[in-house]
Amino acid sequence: RKEVEQDPGPFNVPEGATVAFNCTYSNSASQSFFWYRQDCRKEPKLLMSVYSSGNEDGRFTAQLNRASQYISLLIRDSKLSDSATYLCVVKGYSTLTFGKGTMLLVSP
Amino acid sequence: DAGVTQSPTHLIKTRGQQVTLRCSPISGHKSVSWYQQVLGQGPQFIFQYYEKEERGRGNFPDRFSARQFPNYSSELNVNALLLGDSALYLCASSLAPNSGKLFFGSGTQLSVL
């Protein structure tokens, strides 16, 4: 089993849609969790941290379920500019492990 | 303020050659990490340095080495290049060594022919 697994993409959605990405991790000792965004041919950028109680940043909501070792990212009211690859990131004791990423394509 | 800078942006080498990639972190950041990203995959951890000491090493062969300088800049060296080393090499800096909040440079695209 891979350390971090994400939904295979791409996700094709129209503007205004709500889309959810899922991620599972294998190491129950993982300490913290993040979502990064990577535009085509660009570097990854931190989108948001994921807290145990769940957290929201505008149109973006992140959830963590430690018992199921599962992380999610919900994007509401999708914009064309949300088109990117979303990377699930899990932090162990000292290193970060990135998932393969899920590509989102938002169309007019 | 300058972000993380990497050089060169692109590099073409042949099998068996050696390459050195360079990275300057954000001012004030003392931790530098290196990642390899193959097309269609997520970044894979290679090394982390903090205060000039290696703090972590990923599952890469000994052909890969790195160091950090007193000004916190860093170099990644890869010897005896293989075709499979072709990838985007990303450098990231952070304030603390265990931070999950990384700031990435735009990377060096290495092609091995």
Backbone of each chain as ProteinMPNN parsed JSONL, in Angstrom:
{"seq_chain_A": "RKEVEQDPGPFNVPEGATVAFNCTYSNSASQSFFWYRQDCRKEPKLLMSVYSSGNEDGRFTAQLNRASQYISLLIRDSKLSDSATYLCVVKGYSTLTFGKGTMLLVSP", "coords_chain_A": {"N_chain_A": [[0.848, -1.201, 0.0], [0.565, 2.206, -0.873], [2.135, 5.053, 0.703], [0.744, 7.489, 0.697], [-2.263, 7.96, -0.813], [-4.213, 9.127, -3.479], [-7.315, 10.178, -5.022], [-7.593, 9.077, -8.344], [-7.211, 11.199, -11.151], [-8.279, 12.832, -14.174], [-10.466, 15.331, -12.661], [-13.217, 16.634, -14.151], [-15.086, 19.472, -14.154], [-17.886, 21.779, -14.287], [-17.867, 25.387, -14.128], [-18.725, 26.735, -10.964], [-19.474, 24.394, -9.797], [-19.4, 21.959, -7.102], [-16.706, 20.197, -5.755], [-14.998, 17.328, -4.572], [-12.057, 16.034, -3.125], [-10.306, 13.088, -2.267], [-8.129, 11.469, 0.074], [-5.963, 9.018, 1.314], [-3.893, 7.75, 3.959], [-1.146, 5.717, 5.026], [0.41, 5.482, 7.334], [-0.18, 5.393, 10.623], [0.996, 6.918, 12.541], [1.399, 9.393, 11.556], [1.74, 12.926, 11.656], [0.897, 15.531, 10.898], [-1.0, 17.326, 8.386], [-1.574, 18.376, 5.02], [-2.775, 20.322, 2.249], [-1.572, 20.929, -0.93], [-1.248, 22.973, -3.833], [-0.659, 22.662, -7.275], [0.074, 24.279, -10.131], [0.087, 23.821, -13.703], [3.248, 22.962, -14.837], [4.459, 24.452, -12.863], [5.704, 25.303, -9.537], [4.805, 23.506, -6.502], [2.421, 24.899, -4.223], [1.526, 25.855, -0.931], [-1.748, 25.222, -0.003], [-3.579, 24.824, 2.133], [-3.457, 23.972, 5.622], [-4.468, 20.989, 7.367], [-6.669, 20.445, 9.907], [-7.547, 18.658, 12.893], [-10.148, 19.144, 13.703], [-11.327, 19.925, 11.445], [-11.283, 22.43, 8.904], [-11.785, 25.613, 7.367], [-11.352, 27.69, 4.538], [-12.391, 30.227, 3.01], [-13.749, 29.256, 0.037], [-12.846, 26.726, 0.333], [-12.695, 23.66, 2.067], [-11.283, 21.603, 4.464], [-10.96, 18.313, 5.727], [-10.235, 15.944, 8.308], [-9.884, 12.599, 9.2], [-8.749, 10.779, 11.569], [-9.082, 8.217, 12.559], [-9.908, 6.71, 10.389], [-7.833, 7.272, 8.78], [-7.844, 9.268, 6.772], [-8.198, 11.982, 4.538], [-9.742, 14.918, 3.32], [-10.637, 17.272, 0.737], [-12.703, 19.882, 0.001], [-14.075, 21.797, -2.536], [-15.986, 24.546, -3.106], [-18.281, 26.189, -5.355], [-16.701, 26.274, -7.836], [-14.057, 27.842, -9.618], [-12.651, 28.958, -12.746], [-9.985, 29.445, -12.33], [-9.317, 27.626, -10.421], [-8.407, 25.378, -11.584], [-6.004, 22.978, -11.54], [-3.443, 20.837, -10.135], [-4.027, 18.991, -7.237], [-2.351, 18.318, -4.346], [-2.03, 15.956, -1.846], [-0.58, 15.965, 1.327], [1.391, 14.461, 3.753], [2.769, 14.592, 6.938], [5.346, 13.002, 8.606], [7.482, 11.99, 11.264], [9.774, 13.434, 10.565], [9.768, 14.001, 7.874], [8.107, 15.014, 4.82], [5.53, 13.502, 2.96], [4.363, 13.298, -0.238], [1.328, 12.908, -2.04], [0.325, 11.521, -5.222], [-1.209, 13.34, -6.505], [-4.206, 14.98, -7.638], [-5.753, 15.94, -10.525], [-7.592, 18.806, -11.363], [-9.936, 20.087, -13.567], [-11.581, 22.871, -14.489], [-14.265, 23.947, -16.309], [-15.75, 26.424, -18.55]], "CA_chain_A": [[0.0, 0.0, 0.0], [1.357, 3.419, -0.918], [2.033, 5.857, 1.918], [-0.315, 8.485, 0.502], [-2.986, 7.664, -2.048], [-5.238, 10.101, -3.819], [-8.22, 9.867, -6.127], [-7.002, 9.297, -9.661], [-7.972, 12.188, -11.893], [-8.655, 14.182, -13.755], [-11.851, 15.678, -12.395], [-13.696, 17.682, -15.053], [-16.315, 20.029, -13.591], [-18.223, 23.116, -14.797], [-17.785, 26.492, -13.167], [-19.808, 26.767, -9.992], [-19.695, 23.073, -9.199], [-18.695, 21.567, -5.885], [-15.905, 19.004, -6.036], [-14.303, 16.82, -3.377], [-10.914, 15.15, -3.332], [-10.039, 12.219, -1.135], [-6.744, 11.048, 0.257], [-5.747, 8.122, 2.46], [-2.49, 7.58, 4.313], [-0.952, 4.393, 5.621], [1.132, 5.53, 8.603], [-1.056, 5.926, 11.663], [1.764, 7.846, 13.385], [1.534, 10.675, 10.857], [1.497, 13.981, 12.635], [0.139, 16.669, 10.383], [-1.522, 17.084, 7.054], [-1.661, 19.605, 4.245], [-3.079, 20.295, 0.83], [-0.809, 21.838, -1.772], [-1.771, 23.133, -5.173], [0.41, 22.804, -8.265], [-0.352, 24.625, -11.476], [0.849, 23.135, -14.739], [4.627, 23.395, -15.059], [4.854, 25.377, -11.804], [6.043, 24.652, -8.292], [3.697, 23.359, -5.551], [2.233, 25.971, -3.237], [0.65, 25.454, 0.161], [-3.133, 25.694, -0.075], [-4.046, 24.911, 3.508], [-3.203, 22.886, 6.564], [-5.679, 20.243, 7.711], [-6.717, 20.287, 11.356], [-8.388, 17.538, 13.322], [-11.542, 19.568, 13.828], [-11.767, 20.412, 10.151], [-11.075, 23.857, 8.779], [-12.336, 26.218, 6.161], [-10.692, 28.908, 4.076], [-13.192, 30.68, 1.88], [-14.502, 28.198, -0.651], [-12.142, 25.469, 0.544], [-12.881, 23.023, 3.376], [-10.469, 20.407, 4.643], [-11.395, 17.448, 6.829], [-9.308, 14.874, 8.674], [-10.436, 11.518, 9.998], [-7.565, 10.007, 11.974], [-9.441, 6.806, 12.76], [-9.94, 6.076, 9.067], [-6.617, 7.695, 8.072], [-8.473, 9.812, 5.562], [-8.209, 13.443, 4.453], [-10.524, 15.359, 2.173], [-10.651, 18.691, 0.384], [-13.928, 20.239, -0.7], [-14.049, 23.111, -3.168], [-17.323, 24.981, -3.479], [-18.359, 27.254, -6.357], [-15.431, 26.184, -8.565], [-13.676, 28.892, -10.566], [-11.709, 28.524, -13.772], [-8.645, 29.549, -11.76], [-9.054, 26.491, -9.519], [-7.815, 24.307, -12.388], [-4.653, 22.716, -11.048], [-3.319, 19.53, -9.481], [-4.081, 19.141, -5.787], [-1.472, 17.322, -3.734], [-2.237, 15.637, -0.433], [0.749, 15.865, 1.924], [1.365, 13.92, 5.109], [4.039, 14.781, 7.636], [5.702, 12.052, 9.643], [8.327, 12.579, 12.291], [10.709, 14.437, 10.056], [9.683, 14.244, 6.422], [6.804, 15.137, 4.183], [5.258, 12.581, 1.866], [3.367, 13.838, -1.154], [0.588, 12.014, -2.912], [0.54, 11.681, -6.658], [-1.962, 14.504, -6.946], [-5.433, 14.838, -8.405], [-5.912, 17.094, -11.395], [-8.928, 19.392, -11.498], [-10.13, 20.943, -14.73], [-12.847, 23.58, -14.39], [-14.587, 24.471, -17.647], [-16.789, 27.482, -18.536]], "C_chain_A": [[0.883, 1.25, 0.0], [1.127, 4.244, 0.34], [0.889, 6.857, 1.838], [-0.974, 8.204, -0.843], [-4.099, 8.676, -2.255], [-6.136, 9.581, -4.926], [-7.462, 10.049, -7.439], [-7.834, 10.321, -10.417], [-7.974, 11.868, -13.364], [-10.147, 14.303, -13.432], [-12.205, 16.836, -13.34], [-15.028, 18.201, -14.531], [-16.606, 21.377, -14.242], [-18.025, 24.156, -13.706], [-18.978, 26.449, -12.229], [-20.072, 25.451, -9.305], [-18.953, 22.94, -7.874], [-17.964, 20.267, -6.169], [-15.151, 18.612, -4.767], [-13.187, 15.874, -3.78], [-10.672, 14.339, -2.068], [-8.596, 11.756, -1.122], [-6.68, 10.1, 1.455], [-4.253, 7.983, 2.708], [-2.326, 6.311, 5.127], [-0.325, 4.428, 7.009], [0.279, 6.191, 9.679], [-0.334, 6.898, 12.587], [1.962, 9.204, 12.727], [1.037, 11.803, 11.75], [0.665, 15.138, 12.128], [-0.068, 16.518, 8.884], [-1.756, 18.41, 6.334], [-2.223, 19.308, 2.869], [-2.223, 21.354, 0.144], [-1.473, 21.878, -3.138], [-0.587, 23.323, -6.114], [-0.192, 23.102, -9.624], [0.589, 23.963, -12.479], [2.213, 23.78, -14.929], [5.096, 24.434, -14.032], [5.209, 24.591, -10.554], [4.799, 24.493, -7.415], [3.643, 24.557, -4.599], [1.246, 25.499, -2.177], [-0.723, 26.079, -0.017], [-3.675, 25.88, 1.343], [-3.578, 23.724, 4.332], [-4.531, 22.197, 6.844], [-5.659, 19.97, 9.198], [-7.741, 19.222, 11.728], [-9.865, 17.893, 13.363], [-12.127, 19.991, 12.493], [-11.564, 21.918, 10.077], [-11.472, 24.336, 7.4], [-11.539, 27.472, 5.823], [-11.43, 29.363, 2.834], [-13.99, 29.535, 1.295], [-13.925, 26.792, -0.402], [-12.362, 24.95, 1.975], [-12.06, 21.746, 3.421], [-10.966, 19.634, 5.854], [-10.354, 16.365, 7.053], [-10.055, 13.859, 9.526], [-9.274, 10.594, 10.362], [-7.891, 8.517, 12.109], [-9.422, 6.056, 11.432], [-8.71, 6.411, 8.241], [-6.998, 8.264, 6.707], [-8.515, 11.338, 5.664], [-9.046, 13.818, 3.238], [-10.371, 16.858, 1.965], [-11.899, 18.932, -0.435], [-13.775, 21.645, -1.262], [-15.464, 23.443, -3.618], [-17.224, 26.076, -4.541], [-17.062, 27.343, -7.164], [-15.262, 27.336, -9.547], [-12.717, 28.302, -11.603], [-10.282, 28.488, -13.205], [-8.32, 28.441, -10.758], [-8.43, 25.318, -10.277], [-6.342, 24.146, -12.033], [-4.617, 21.264, -10.582], [-3.241, 19.76, -7.977], [-3.353, 17.969, -5.138], [-1.79, 17.175, -2.25], [-0.861, 15.378, 0.188], [0.624, 15.455, 3.383], [2.741, 14.08, 5.736], [4.216, 13.714, 8.712], [6.561, 12.736, 10.668], [9.206, 13.687, 11.732], [10.541, 14.77, 8.588], [8.239, 14.384, 5.974], [6.692, 14.12, 3.063], [4.108, 13.137, 1.048], [2.633, 12.71, -1.857], [0.878, 12.341, -4.361], [-0.173, 12.916, -7.191], [-3.212, 14.13, -7.716], [-5.618, 16.106, -9.221], [-7.375, 17.511, -11.458], [-8.951, 20.298, -12.719], [-11.519, 21.549, -14.617], [-13.118, 24.24, -15.736], [-15.71, 25.499, -17.561], [-18.174, 26.893, -18.728]], "O_chain_A": [[1.833, 1.344, 0.777], [0.072, 4.157, 0.969], [0.153, 7.045, 2.806], [-0.314, 8.21, -1.882], [-4.824, 9.031, -1.326], [-5.772, 8.669, -5.669], [-6.772, 11.05, -7.629], [-9.062, 10.299, -10.322], [-7.695, 10.734, -13.754], [-10.966, 13.495, -13.869], [-11.561, 17.885, -13.318], [-16.001, 17.45, -14.47], [-15.685, 22.052, -14.702], [-18.017, 23.839, -12.516], [-20.101, 26.164, -12.645], [-20.819, 25.399, -8.328], [-18.024, 23.689, -7.572], [-18.53, 19.344, -6.753], [-14.725, 19.469, -3.992], [-13.352, 15.027, -4.658], [-10.813, 14.838, -0.951], [-7.937, 11.665, -2.158], [-7.285, 10.366, 2.494], [-3.447, 8.085, 1.783], [-3.243, 5.882, 5.828], [-0.511, 3.493, 7.787], [0.046, 7.4, 9.646], [-0.979, 7.627, 13.34], [2.627, 10.073, 13.291], [0.062, 11.662, 12.488], [-0.179, 15.666, 12.851], [0.581, 15.714, 8.214], [-2.089, 19.423, 6.949], [-2.154, 18.178, 2.386], [-2.159, 22.506, 0.572], [-2.165, 20.943, -3.541], [0.362, 24.042, -5.803], [-0.89, 22.266, -10.199], [1.719, 23.598, -12.155], [2.321, 24.985, -15.152], [6.018, 25.204, -14.3], [5.043, 23.372, -10.506], [3.841, 25.253, -7.559], [4.664, 25.137, -4.23], [0.258, 24.832, -2.483], [-0.856, 27.294, -0.162], [-4.165, 26.951, 1.701], [-3.339, 22.632, 3.816], [-5.595, 22.76, 6.586], [-4.734, 19.332, 9.702], [-8.67, 18.931, 10.974], [-10.725, 17.055, 13.094], [-13.295, 20.374, 12.418], [-11.665, 22.606, 11.092], [-11.493, 23.587, 6.424], [-11.111, 28.214, 6.708], [-11.12, 28.925, 1.726], [-14.808, 28.92, 1.979], [-14.47, 25.798, -0.88], [-12.234, 25.691, 2.95], [-12.138, 20.912, 2.519], [-11.342, 20.216, 6.872], [-9.68, 15.924, 6.122], [-10.772, 14.222, 10.459], [-8.869, 9.742, 9.571], [-7.058, 7.665, 11.802], [-8.976, 4.911, 11.361], [-8.548, 5.902, 7.132], [-6.542, 7.809, 5.658], [-8.821, 11.904, 6.714], [-9.049, 13.1, 2.237], [-10.027, 17.605, 2.881], [-12.129, 18.267, -1.446], [-13.392, 22.57, -0.547], [-16.065, 22.716, -4.41], [-16.227, 26.794, -4.623], [-16.404, 28.384, -7.168], [-16.21, 27.746, -10.217], [-12.065, 27.286, -11.363], [-9.483, 27.619, -13.554], [-7.183, 28.329, -10.299], [-7.97, 24.361, -9.654], [-5.542, 25.065, -12.208], [-5.624, 20.557, -10.628], [-2.488, 20.612, -7.505], [-3.688, 16.803, -5.35], [-1.813, 18.153, -1.504], [-0.061, 14.637, -0.383], [-0.152, 16.034, 4.143], [3.755, 13.739, 5.126], [3.376, 13.541, 9.595], [6.4, 13.929, 10.924], [9.364, 14.743, 12.346], [11.127, 15.741, 8.108], [7.301, 13.945, 6.639], [7.64, 13.902, 2.309], [3.027, 13.41, 1.568], [3.224, 11.694, -2.222], [1.579, 13.302, -4.679], [0.222, 13.47, -8.217], [-3.265, 13.087, -8.368], [-5.637, 17.21, -8.677], [-8.272, 16.678, -11.588], [-8.091, 21.164, -12.883], [-12.519, 20.832, -14.645], [-12.293, 25.002, -16.239], [-16.521, 25.469, -16.636], [-19.161, 27.628, -18.743]]}, "seq_chain_B": "DAGVTQSPTHLIKTRGQQVTLRCSPISGHKSVSWYQQVLGQGPQFIFQYYEKEERGRGNFPDRFSARQFPNYSSELNVNALLLGDSALYLCASSLAPNSGKLFFGSGTQLSVL", "coords_chain_B": {"N_chain_B": [[10.047, 40.805, -1.482], [12.498, 38.309, -2.095], [11.753, 35.095, -3.32], [12.254, 31.544, -3.043], [15.068, 30.704, -4.833], [16.298, 28.994, -7.665], [18.896, 27.464, -9.547], [20.477, 25.947, -12.401], [17.63, 26.784, -14.558], [16.974, 25.01, -16.506], [18.516, 22.019, -17.721], [20.612, 19.993, -19.636], [22.002, 16.86, -19.817], [24.272, 14.108, -20.383], [24.212, 10.512, -20.066], [26.04, 9.232, -17.32], [27.366, 11.556, -16.729], [27.938, 14.268, -14.366], [26.061, 16.398, -12.179], [25.323, 19.595, -10.765], [23.061, 21.239, -8.777], [21.595, 24.294, -7.7], [20.427, 26.256, -4.901], [18.8, 28.925, -3.309], [17.487, 29.864, -0.269], [14.486, 31.419, 1.078], [15.006, 34.538, 2.623], [16.008, 34.343, 5.95], [15.021, 31.83, 6.343], [16.11, 28.737, 7.492], [16.066, 26.104, 6.863], [16.382, 23.761, 4.304], [15.041, 21.789, 1.741], [15.191, 19.098, -0.615], [13.537, 17.893, -3.488], [12.47, 15.416, -5.828], [10.649, 15.412, -8.784], [8.932, 13.493, -10.914], [7.313, 13.447, -14.06], [3.838, 13.491, -13.78], [3.777, 12.451, -11.271], [3.845, 12.92, -7.659], [5.979, 15.185, -5.766], [9.033, 13.753, -4.625], [10.769, 13.087, -1.693], [14.169, 13.966, -1.182], [16.436, 15.057, 0.289], [16.918, 16.756, 3.449], [18.17, 19.692, 4.91], [19.314, 21.46, 7.748], [20.53, 24.21, 9.386], [23.033, 23.618, 8.302], [23.348, 20.932, 8.68], [22.599, 17.563, 7.81], [19.305, 16.514, 8.012], [17.519, 14.72, 7.189], [16.998, 12.01, 4.924], [15.91, 10.761, 1.881], [14.747, 7.858, 0.033], [16.98, 7.41, -1.908], [19.715, 6.676, -4.139], [23.298, 6.515, -3.339], [24.486, 8.066, -5.181], [23.363, 10.494, -5.134], [23.868, 13.508, -3.482], [24.178, 16.157, -1.084], [24.582, 19.491, 0.222], [24.702, 22.126, 2.665], [25.321, 25.538, 2.953], [27.047, 28.107, 4.937], [25.507, 30.428, 4.546], [23.041, 29.406, 4.259], [22.221, 28.631, 1.748], [22.037, 25.992, -0.714], [23.322, 23.024, -2.281], [22.644, 20.448, -4.62], [23.975, 17.468, -5.64], [24.391, 15.175, -8.255], [25.753, 12.228, -9.244], [27.145, 10.178, -11.909], [24.99, 10.071, -13.86], [21.791, 8.741, -14.729], [19.357, 7.706, -17.184], [16.911, 7.658, -15.936], [17.079, 9.629, -14.06], [16.111, 11.897, -15.058], [14.072, 14.575, -14.49], [12.049, 16.986, -12.66], [13.672, 18.967, -10.399], [13.121, 20.072, -7.274], [13.555, 22.637, -4.931], [12.947, 23.477, -1.579], [12.198, 25.794, 0.99], [11.996, 26.419, 4.532], [10.987, 27.782, 7.688], [11.416, 26.262, 9.979], [12.84, 23.025, 10.752], [11.021, 20.887, 10.861], [8.744, 21.724, 9.69], [5.643, 21.689, 7.943], [5.037, 23.519, 6.163], [6.068, 24.483, 3.383], [8.058, 26.403, 1.127], [8.416, 26.514, -2.195], [10.929, 26.593, -4.761], [11.046, 27.371, -8.297], [12.166, 25.288, -9.566], [14.517, 22.991, -11.16], [14.718, 21.741, -14.31], [15.819, 18.758, -15.303], [17.239, 17.003, -17.894], [18.283, 13.914, -18.996], [20.198, 12.463, -21.41]], "CA_chain_B": [[11.048, 39.867, -0.955], [12.783, 37.231, -3.019], [11.348, 33.766, -2.897], [13.298, 30.539, -3.206], [15.616, 30.76, -6.193], [17.037, 27.814, -8.078], [19.604, 27.58, -10.828], [19.833, 26.605, -13.544], [16.221, 26.422, -14.722], [16.965, 23.817, -17.355], [19.837, 21.423, -17.863], [20.645, 18.756, -20.419], [23.241, 16.118, -19.583], [24.282, 12.753, -20.937], [24.411, 9.452, -19.073], [27.371, 9.13, -16.76], [27.876, 12.856, -16.291], [27.613, 14.726, -13.015], [25.355, 17.669, -12.227], [25.15, 20.319, -9.505], [21.921, 22.152, -8.777], [21.779, 25.264, -6.613], [19.193, 26.764, -4.305], [18.898, 29.934, -2.258], [16.2, 29.896, 0.419], [13.935, 32.712, 1.474], [15.795, 35.151, 3.69], [15.523, 34.003, 7.282], [14.742, 30.392, 6.406], [17.345, 27.985, 7.715], [15.879, 24.723, 6.442], [16.247, 23.552, 2.864], [14.767, 20.403, 1.356], [15.235, 18.818, -2.036], [12.56, 16.919, -3.951], [12.477, 15.044, -7.24], [9.296, 15.203, -9.293], [8.805, 12.918, -12.242], [6.043, 13.851, -14.68], [2.672, 12.696, -13.413], [3.912, 11.983, -9.896], [4.082, 13.961, -6.671], [7.382, 15.345, -5.387], [9.579, 12.712, -3.756], [11.776, 13.663, -0.821], [15.545, 13.498, -1.356], [17.252, 15.468, 1.441], [16.63, 17.978, 4.168], [19.267, 20.272, 5.675], [18.967, 22.529, 8.67], [21.748, 24.687, 10.038], [24.171, 22.961, 7.633], [23.415, 19.508, 8.989], [21.573, 16.739, 7.184], [18.277, 16.145, 8.976], [16.71, 13.635, 6.642], [17.398, 11.513, 3.608], [14.917, 9.869, 1.297], [15.207, 6.592, -0.531], [17.723, 7.666, -3.139], [21.052, 6.051, -4.078], [24.418, 7.342, -2.883], [24.886, 8.998, -6.246], [22.773, 11.78, -4.768], [24.432, 14.099, -2.272], [23.82, 17.571, -0.952], [25.194, 20.191, 1.35], [24.172, 23.452, 2.931], [26.406, 26.472, 3.237], [26.763, 29.005, 6.075], [24.45, 31.399, 4.234], [21.84, 28.552, 4.159], [22.006, 28.123, 0.401], [22.288, 24.553, -0.769], [23.597, 22.379, -3.565], [22.345, 19.032, -4.788], [24.85, 16.851, -6.628], [24.038, 13.831, -8.71], [26.841, 11.64, -10.029], [26.851, 9.025, -12.776], [23.586, 10.254, -14.229], [21.048, 7.721, -15.465], [18.197, 8.25, -17.893], [15.82, 7.766, -14.962], [17.24, 10.818, -13.217], [15.42, 13.002, -15.724], [12.96, 14.986, -13.624], [12.081, 18.339, -12.121], [14.24, 18.964, -9.055], [12.557, 21.19, -6.54], [14.118, 23.008, -3.637], [11.957, 24.14, -0.732], [12.739, 26.292, 2.254], [11.036, 26.623, 5.602], [11.573, 28.392, 8.883], [11.828, 25.226, 10.93], [13.126, 21.782, 10.044], [9.894, 19.964, 10.854], [7.554, 22.413, 9.217], [4.974, 21.186, 6.751], [4.743, 24.691, 5.336], [7.244, 24.655, 2.541], [8.019, 27.358, 0.029], [9.2, 25.894, -3.244], [11.43, 27.298, -5.919], [10.405, 26.957, -9.545], [12.747, 24.017, -9.953], [15.459, 22.776, -12.266], [14.31, 20.629, -15.157], [17.002, 18.021, -15.746], [17.028, 15.971, -18.915], [19.465, 13.072, -19.189], [20.078, 11.808, -22.715]], "C_chain_B": [[11.246, 38.731, -1.94], [12.291, 35.93, -2.429], [12.522, 32.825, -2.985], [13.782, 30.594, -4.655], [16.456, 29.528, -6.454], [17.728, 28.089, -9.406], [20.333, 26.283, -11.127], [18.363, 26.198, -13.637], [16.085, 25.161, -15.549], [18.394, 23.323, -17.546], [19.709, 20.148, -18.687], [22.005, 18.115, -20.225], [23.14, 14.77, -20.282], [24.562, 11.75, -19.817], [25.861, 9.416, -18.602], [27.943, 10.453, -16.278], [27.418, 13.169, -14.861], [26.936, 16.093, -13.128], [25.287, 18.272, -10.823], [24.027, 21.33, -9.663], [22.032, 23.043, -7.543], [20.459, 25.867, -6.168], [19.519, 27.811, -3.253], [17.542, 30.053, -1.584], [15.707, 31.315, 0.627], [14.768, 33.243, 2.638], [15.169, 34.843, 5.056], [15.17, 32.537, 7.438], [16.056, 29.631, 6.5], [17.25, 26.535, 7.253], [15.658, 24.662, 4.94], [16.014, 22.062, 2.603], [14.835, 20.286, -0.148], [14.233, 17.709, -2.369], [12.791, 16.648, -5.433], [11.038, 14.821, -7.676], [9.347, 14.722, -10.734], [7.422, 13.261, -12.767], [4.917, 12.907, -14.281], [2.715, 12.145, -12.001], [4.043, 13.171, -8.95], [5.562, 14.088, -6.369], [7.811, 14.246, -4.421], [10.771, 13.273, -2.998], [13.156, 13.066, -1.055], [16.361, 13.784, -0.097], [16.586, 16.639, 2.159], [17.873, 18.408, 4.936], [18.736, 21.39, 6.555], [20.237, 22.922, 9.407], [22.977, 23.878, 9.583], [24.3, 21.474, 7.948], [22.286, 18.756, 8.27], [20.587, 16.268, 8.247], [17.382, 15.013, 8.465], [17.182, 13.269, 5.261], [16.325, 10.562, 3.126], [15.55, 8.639, 0.694], [15.831, 6.801, -1.905], [19.123, 7.076, -3.007], [22.122, 7.053, -3.66], [24.954, 8.269, -3.965], [24.362, 10.414, -5.984], [23.423, 12.261, -3.468], [24.067, 15.576, -2.236], [24.622, 18.183, 0.177], [24.528, 21.555, 1.493], [25.313, 24.326, 3.409], [26.047, 27.394, 4.405], [25.679, 30.035, 5.797], [23.11, 30.694, 3.974], [21.483, 28.16, 2.734], [22.43, 26.663, 0.353], [22.614, 24.119, -2.186], [23.177, 20.926, -3.506], [23.246, 18.515, -5.901], [24.34, 15.463, -6.979], [25.167, 13.347, -9.614], [26.325, 10.518, -10.915], [25.4, 9.016, -13.209], [23.041, 9.089, -15.041], [19.867, 8.386, -16.167], [17.05, 8.519, -16.918], [15.952, 8.937, -14.014], [16.585, 12.037, -13.847], [14.161, 13.341, -14.944], [13.066, 16.476, -13.351], [12.609, 18.237, -10.689], [13.822, 20.253, -8.356], [13.284, 21.388, -5.227], [13.021, 23.729, -2.86], [12.63, 24.638, 0.525], [11.611, 26.452, 3.27], [11.768, 27.217, 6.804], [12.181, 27.338, 9.8], [12.026, 23.915, 10.191], [11.943, 20.839, 9.949], [8.606, 20.609, 10.36], [6.962, 21.724, 7.99], [4.668, 22.304, 5.785], [6.006, 25.048, 4.566], [6.987, 25.708, 1.478], [8.976, 26.83, -1.033], [9.751, 26.912, -4.227], [10.763, 26.751, -7.167], [11.069, 25.728, -10.166], [13.777, 24.078, -11.061], [14.985, 21.554, -13.042], [15.552, 19.967, -15.727], [16.591, 16.964, -16.766], [18.344, 15.225, -19.105], [19.266, 12.275, -20.474], [21.032, 10.624, -22.856]], "O_chain_B": [[10.29, 38.247, -2.547], [12.389, 35.684, -1.226], [13.671, 33.265, -3.002], [12.98, 30.537, -5.587], [17.217, 29.074, -5.599], [17.233, 28.827, -10.258], [20.763, 25.589, -10.206], [17.906, 25.353, -12.868], [15.192, 24.345, -15.321], [19.347, 24.102, -17.534], [18.814, 19.333, -18.462], [23.038, 18.748, -20.443], [22.065, 14.351, -20.712], [25.084, 12.107, -18.761], [26.788, 9.554, -19.4], [28.9, 10.472, -15.504], [26.633, 12.44, -14.254], [27.206, 16.852, -14.059], [25.204, 17.553, -9.826], [24.044, 22.166, -10.566], [22.496, 22.614, -6.487], [19.508, 25.975, -6.942], [20.398, 27.616, -2.414], [16.543, 30.317, -2.255], [16.426, 32.283, 0.381], [15.178, 32.49, 3.521], [13.977, 35.054, 5.279], [15.034, 32.052, 8.561], [16.98, 29.84, 5.714], [18.25, 25.817, 7.253], [14.856, 25.409, 4.381], [16.692, 21.2, 3.163], [14.573, 21.246, -0.872], [14.1, 16.728, -1.638], [13.239, 17.514, -6.185], [10.289, 14.113, -7.004], [9.751, 15.449, -11.642], [6.467, 13.354, -11.996], [5.025, 11.689, -14.424], [1.793, 11.448, -11.576], [4.317, 14.291, -9.382], [6.332, 13.181, -6.687], [7.064, 13.859, -3.523], [11.674, 13.863, -3.591], [13.319, 11.848, -1.121], [16.912, 12.868, 0.513], [15.811, 17.399, 1.578], [18.55, 17.579, 5.544], [17.848, 22.152, 6.172], [20.929, 22.078, 9.977], [23.834, 23.512, 10.388], [25.261, 20.83, 7.526], [21.168, 19.257, 8.146], [20.984, 15.692, 9.26], [16.596, 14.433, 9.214], [17.7, 14.103, 4.519], [15.884, 9.674, 3.855], [16.752, 8.412, 0.833], [15.267, 6.412, -2.927], [19.661, 6.983, -1.903], [21.892, 8.262, -3.629], [25.774, 9.146, -3.697], [24.859, 11.392, -6.543], [23.513, 11.52, -2.489], [23.694, 16.16, -3.254], [25.251, 17.487, 0.974], [23.885, 22.06, 0.572], [26.165, 23.888, 4.181], [24.888, 27.459, 4.816], [24.996, 30.473, 6.723], [22.156, 31.325, 3.519], [20.522, 27.418, 2.531], [23.095, 26.163, 1.26], [22.229, 24.767, -3.159], [23.331, 20.257, -2.484], [23.267, 19.081, -6.993], [23.919, 14.692, -6.117], [25.49, 13.98, -10.62], [25.235, 9.983, -10.711], [24.671, 8.059, -12.949], [23.715, 8.53, -15.907], [19.436, 9.478, -15.796], [16.314, 9.494, -17.066], [15.036, 9.215, -13.24], [16.518, 13.097, -13.225], [13.287, 12.493, -14.759], [14.026, 17.137, -13.748], [12.056, 17.505, -9.868], [14.133, 21.359, -8.798], [13.588, 20.435, -4.51], [12.256, 24.505, -3.432], [13.525, 23.986, 1.064], [10.441, 26.598, 2.915], [12.993, 27.156, 6.909], [13.287, 27.491, 10.319], [11.448, 23.708, 9.124], [11.88, 20.048, 9.009], [7.513, 20.093, 10.591], [7.686, 21.242, 7.118], [4.107, 22.075, 4.714], [6.868, 25.795, 5.028], [5.868, 25.883, 0.998], [10.18, 26.713, -0.805], [9.137, 27.945, -4.494], [10.006, 25.783, -7.102], [10.591, 25.195, -11.168], [13.893, 25.063, -11.79], [14.867, 20.463, -12.485], [16.257, 20.559, -16.545], [15.708, 16.144, -16.516], [19.386, 15.834, -19.345], [18.305, 11.518, -20.614], [21.052, 9.967, -23.897]]}, "name": "protein", "num_of_chains": 2, "seq": "RKEVEQDPGPFNVPEGATVAFNCTYSNSASQSFFWYRQDCRKEPKLLMSVYSSGNEDGRFTAQLNRASQYISLLIRDSKLSDSATYLCVVKGYSTLTFGKGTMLLVSPDAGVTQSPTHLIKTRGQQVTLRCSPISGHKSVSWYQQVLGQGPQFIFQYYEKEERGRGNFPDRFSARQFPNYSSELNVNALLLGDSALYLCASSLAPNSGKLFFGSGTQLSVL"}
